[in-house]
Amino acid sequence: MKTFALTRASDSAQAIASAAKASTAQQGAEIRFIGGGTTLIDLMKLNVEQPQRLVDINRLPLDKIEALPDGGLTIGAVVRNSDLAYHPLVCKNYAVLSEAILSGASAQLRNMATTAGNLLQRTRCMYFRATDMPCNKREPGTGCAAIGGANRSLAILGTSEHCIATNPSDMNVAMAALEATIHVRGTKGERSIPIADFHVLPGNTPQRETVLEPGDLITHVTLPPPAPGSRSLYLKLRDRASYEFALASAAVVVTVANGKVTRARIALGGVGTKPWRSTEAEGELTGQSATEVVFRKAAEAALRGAKPQSENGFKVELAKRCLVHALKLATQTA
Amino acid sequence: MDNESDLEPVVSAAEPATAPTTVGNDSVHVKLKINGKDYALDIDPRVTLLDALRERLQLTGSKKGCDHGQCGACTVHINGRRVNSCLCFAAMHEGDEITTLEGIGQPENLHPVQSAFVACDAYQCGYCTPGQIMSAVALLKEPCGPEDADVKEFMSGNICRCGAYPNIVAAIQSVRQNAKPQRTG
């Protein structure tokens, strides 16, 4: 690990001013905010991240979960994953979020990991994590060793010829289906970013993963009120029953009335370079009968643009079945 | 504009361009509260809580397995919650209540979880055992369901390469059910 200076921000403005001196908020940033550290310290030990300065934001007053007047929820940036997953309002109104978080990592890591940190969780692509291998995300222009390499766990949606790394977060997939908004404070003031616009596709610049600029501090995330009569669910498929990243996962929020789907929000995990909202699947579901035939059509639509790699062709069918099963579970009558 | 002076310095506030590249020059004074006792240390900011415990404070109960938050051998409690101490920088934990295996029980006064591990033979080589016990003690206060499968899920962050899992689950269940520990297998 490279040496660094450690400072503790006593308020958000100081944290922002300090981080604004970095040349980027993306891969290779010289200055990083540190929350739970579960991704960052891991990557610093691997020399994948080499910040010269860490700004500890754990003691900023961004640790609250509160109901909003409109029936929604606000979640502070440093709220721990375990506190979010077990919060009574999350369990009651946003089951998909609780289930997604509890399906990821371990109890220890969930006690450490923060909401904002999870939004910024880095890929588990082994080539990104190994500094002796080519990787366009870690070191732009060196190539992508995963294309044609060990890519069984990597993405089939949203890839480019430069990067096929999967976004590893479960929480992000639920946040995408719940249409969360990410609230950021930066050098130019405050702004709100829909989660669909927060993560960017790798394209020609896989080192850029989000729209964040130097100094930008995620302060909180808001969730809209739960859709009346909706049911939500997260289904995660993986090689082990616990403590493993998704090969494919589905977050669904559906409302069924008189046997017909009146509203659907669908996001997939484990298969996309970003948390993969599928408005195509939602379009196939809305107004149609809540039947397996329709669910399968939605799944076909969601995976229509899939580009399998040499070792992960199985993910196309796996993701479809994952979505169909999630929809069956979420719409079955008790 | 130099806002660095507004920040509470944990370490010397040298600008990145002049940050020392040699080990140890940039040390930080840290006060840690571990098992109810106060410790003062001068450490490099890179020192993890795990390394501070083991290498500086001779609290060697916490073990280093993977050093990447994957195996759970380093599990300690911070403010009553279990965490991987290998993924904590020690300098970030001033003011926190840190509890290690040494603070859970002693040979002459074992914690019920420790007694249950002995009674159930819940280990082979023993290397993962401190982390297993720290996780198990924390689990007792977590919203874990009653079944063995629930315990397995809650303990999945602690790897045992000897494969003592059945007896680890039995030990934990015996404490939760407040029953006489029963050995399985």
Chai-1 contact restraints between the chains, C-beta under 6 A:
chainA,res_idxA,chainB,res_idxB,connection_type,confidence,min_distance_angstrom,max_distance_angstrom,comment,restraint_id
A,M1,B,R46,contact,1.0,0.0,6.0,A-B,restraint_1
A,T3,B,D26,contact,1.0,0.0,6.0,A-B,restraint_2
A,A5,B,V11,contact,1.0,0.0,6.0,A-B,restraint_3
A,A5,B,A14,contact,1.0,0.0,6.0,A-B,restraint_4
A,A5,B,A19,contact,1.0,0.0,6.0,A-B,restraint_5
A,L6,B,V10,contact,1.0,0.0,6.0,A-B,restraint_6
A,L6,B,V11,contact,1.0,0.0,6.0,A-B,restraint_7
A,L6,B,P45,contact,1.0,0.0,6.0,A-B,restraint_8
A,L6,B,A91,contact,1.0,0.0,6.0,A-B,restraint_9
A,T7,B,L7,contact,1.0,0.0,6.0,A-B,restraint_10
A,T7,B,V10,contact,1.0,0.0,6.0,A-B,restraint_11
A,R8,B,E8,contact,1.0,0.0,6.0,A-B,restraint_12
A,R8,B,V10,contact,1.0,0.0,6.0,A-B,restraint_13
A,S10,B,E8,contact,1.0,0.0,6.0,A-B,restraint_14
A,Q14,B,N3,contact,1.0,0.0,6.0,A-B,restraint_15
A,Q14,B,D6,contact,1.0,0.0,6.0,A-B,restraint_16
A,Q14,B,L7,contact,1.0,0.0,6.0,A-B,restraint_17
A,A17,B,N3,contact,1.0,0.0,6.0,A-B,restraint_18
A,S18,B,N3,contact,1.0,0.0,6.0,A-B,restraint_19
A,E30,B,P16,contact,1.0,0.0,6.0,A-B,restraint_20
A,G37,B,L87,contact,1.0,0.0,6.0,A-B,restraint_21
A,T38,B,G69,contact,1.0,0.0,6.0,A-B,restraint_22
A,T38,B,L87,contact,1.0,0.0,6.0,A-B,restraint_23
A,I41,B,L87,contact,1.0,0.0,6.0,A-B,restraint_24
A,D42,B,H68,contact,1.0,0.0,6.0,A-B,restraint_25
A,Q52,B,P16,contact,1.0,0.0,6.0,A-B,restraint_26
A,Q52,B,A19,contact,1.0,0.0,6.0,A-B,restraint_27
A,R53,B,P16,contact,1.0,0.0,6.0,A-B,restraint_28
A,D56,B,M92,contact,1.0,0.0,6.0,A-B,restraint_29
A,S106,B,S156,contact,1.0,0.0,6.0,A-B,restraint_30
A,S106,B,G157,contact,1.0,0.0,6.0,A-B,restraint_31
A,A107,B,F154,contact,1.0,0.0,6.0,A-B,restraint_32
A,A107,B,G157,contact,1.0,0.0,6.0,A-B,restraint_33
A,Q108,B,T75,contact,1.0,0.0,6.0,A-B,restraint_34
A,Q108,B,R82,contact,1.0,0.0,6.0,A-B,restraint_35
A,Q108,B,V83,contact,1.0,0.0,6.0,A-B,restraint_36
A,Q108,B,N84,contact,1.0,0.0,6.0,A-B,restraint_37
A,Q108,B,G157,contact,1.0,0.0,6.0,A-B,restraint_38
A,N111,B,R81,contact,1.0,0.0,6.0,A-B,restraint_39
A,N111,B,V83,contact,1.0,0.0,6.0,A-B,restraint_40
A,M112,B,V83,contact,1.0,0.0,6.0,A-B,restraint_41
A,S242,B,E153,contact,1.0,0.0,6.0,A-B,restraint_42
A,S242,B,S156,contact,1.0,0.0,6.0,A-B,restraint_43
A,Y243,B,S156,contact,1.0,0.0,6.0,A-B,restraint_44
